[in-house]
């Protein structure tokens, strides 16, 4: 019984420290390193790899550690007036690569890390839609770099973004939906499929098909 309580405490402590480590690393990067994104990716990748190895449960802890790390990244950018998009995009890439390093499932990680990004942004008052977009963008790049299926990873990331937004508010849902439709044009139907029927974004196949079949357009 004693060993179990120690393991749980250690995991929680490790996850708590992860955000602080990444935050400190990003602050340093934004203040003087030229290749900012590369440095952020490296700091995040190493920190998250260590955290996930400590917890011993990649599948269940990716959301928690991602939320922690994204919160640190957003706060770091806010403190030094840095680019939140560059910071969170680099963090997303680092997390996905870290999951690959410890043998985790890339698609599952894509879903979970973007959920963590959205929740983390919400908790620190960040722009949820902006962070969701940059996180999905980071997933796309990291998947390509790791030799994974970019399309599958992107769909998984979009799923995570929409699921997380739906747990927040209607404003979050609309904001995340709109930026993803714009940023990931090829996945408009994927985003639309996750929305209630009456709230699907315009321009998707779901709305366009009925309109094309209407005979009125021919007579006019």
Buried (B, 14 or more C-beta within 10 A) or exposed (E): EEEEEEEEEEBEEBBEBBBBBBBBBBBBBBEEEEEBBBBBBBBBBBBBBBBBEBBEEBEEBBBBBBBBBBBBBBBBBBEEEBBBBBBBBBBBBBBBBBBBBBEBBBBBBBBBBBBBBBBBBBEBEBBBBBBBBBBBBBBBBBBEBBEBEBEEBBBBBBBBBBBBBBEBEEEBBBBBBBBBBEBBEEBBEBBBBBBEEEEBBEEBEBEEEEEEEEEEEEEE
